[in-house]
């Protein structure tokens, strides 16, 4: 069953509702966390578990998404002071069973290596294990459509990775299409930014209960692309 996402209110009270806190900057070191972008679109930074393991303890790092590049047990002795709002883990056909059984203290996002294998099987396994699927925007349009067809109506939503602001916009467009029952591949290839900007606040909220966030390497550049598309106010001169 599709969900109606009404368009067309000329003056919505929260112009950035669709993208508020959407972008998560990957921080390569703990020193960079405080220097990363701080825009309306900025969510908690993503920091590798190995960086947290080796952190001296000061300064406190605040709310983070932890990328599990090491065994989570190695974090137990860390001096780092932070709040893990989510854990991310890359998986493939050999590790997905163990990953879905992993216990961590915050929600776990699993990014499957889709390759040429059956997309629906991997994503369905993650959803049925009550884990959150991750979607890499470099996947094929068919894979994107298959993943969104599953997660758009699942309880936990999904998280994504994008290389650019244009991929962020494509993910937003495709998510809206999945919720409305429209053609996902078409929305992915040809995003209607005017329609995205015209979403009512309740529709934007519905989208964000599905698309939980997007990991990006350059949150500032992606924010500027969103501003150019009219999804956030352009910076004043």
Secondary structure as GFF3:
##gff-version 3
##sequence-region A 1 237
A	DSSP	beta_strand	23	27	.	.	.	ID=ss1
A	DSSP	three_ten_helix	30	35	.	.	.	ID=ss2
A	DSSP	beta_strand	45	48	.	.	.	ID=ss3
A	DSSP	alpha_helix	49	53	.	.	.	ID=ss4
A	DSSP	beta_strand	62	67	.	.	.	ID=ss5
A	DSSP	three_ten_helix	72	75	.	.	.	ID=ss6
A	DSSP	beta_strand	82	91	.	.	.	ID=ss7
A	DSSP	alpha_helix	96	100	.	.	.	ID=ss8
A	DSSP	beta_strand	108	112	.	.	.	ID=ss9
A	DSSP	alpha_helix	119	128	.	.	.	ID=ss10
A	DSSP	beta_strand	132	136	.	.	.	ID=ss11
A	DSSP	alpha_helix	141	151	.	.	.	ID=ss12
A	DSSP	beta_strand	158	161	.	.	.	ID=ss13
A	DSSP	alpha_helix	165	180	.	.	.	ID=ss14
A	DSSP	alpha_helix	184	189	.	.	.	ID=ss15
A	DSSP	alpha_helix	193	197	.	.	.	ID=ss16
A	DSSP	alpha_helix	201	208	.	.	.	ID=ss17
A	DSSP	beta_strand	211	216	.	.	.	ID=ss18
A	DSSP	alpha_helix	219	228	.	.	.	ID=ss19
###
